[in-house]
Amino acid sequence: MKTTFVKVFAASLMLTVISCKKNPAESPEHKALVAEHETMMKTHDELEKTHASMSDDHGKMISAHKDLENDSLHVVNEKNHATILNSHSTLVEKHKALIADHKALEEKHATGKISLEEMTKDHEELKKQHLEMIDEHNKMLKDHETVKSEDSKMLEEHKKEESETKEE
């Protein structure tokens, strides 16, 4: 009877230890990871909206230039804008991949496939990449605004030249 009691006690103790094992998804660190993922998703939505706006601006730019004759400055400006647009498209795709990696990290930690330490280390790297992409995005936005501004100035100058030519 004593051995049965010891066996039952040992089994109960093991069950208690196993059932008390903390769920990784309930840790404050994991919850912070999930919150960060939501922030990244919102940022990505903004990146995509900005990209759509940049694409619209490019279409308007090309439309505005279609009646201009051999204006090499506008052609150069269009090419510069197309380069920014292509780079931004690449950035949006890289960010989409980063979000997928972040989601995979979240799932690995929630299921216990990786430790808290590994999750924290990997998360910091992904966060660093995210911030670098945001910096890159902001630089592209600045370049985009510069190209738009230059294009507007050139169009105004072109209109002014046309009206002066018609007055003569």
PyMOL commands that set and color helices and strands:
alter all, ss='L'
color gray80, all
select helices_A, chain A and resi 2-19+24-26+28-65+72-110+116-167
alter helices_A, ss='H'
color red, helices_A
deselect
rebuild
show_as cartoon
